[in-house]
Amino acid sequence: MWKVCWSKGEEQEKLKEECTQIPKILESTLSGKKFSGPGETIGMVDVTRNFVAYWFGILQELAGLQVFTKEKFPNVGEWIDEFHNCSITKENRPPKDKLAAHFQARFRAVAASK
């Protein structure tokens, strides 16, 4: 997923297709469930998927990508919404604007080095 954001053209298209394998797996494991575990509360597996739920969404937006969409992966989309609305994740994740600024600086640095 990380490489998709830094690549361009044909390479990026190939990597985007490879990245859809991850949400396909998540889609099936989340079917009919609010979170990844057996209950209705966030668990360790959900926390480890934080990159998918929060970080990659910001990267996608900044890079103008459409890898994870609710239309393609409705269960993943619902899970991401639940993850974002969970009080424990709201209180402990970095602010979106600061994380976006960090990634924008990385994008500029990579572009300047080419």
Beta strands, then each sheet from edge to edge (+ up, - down):
end
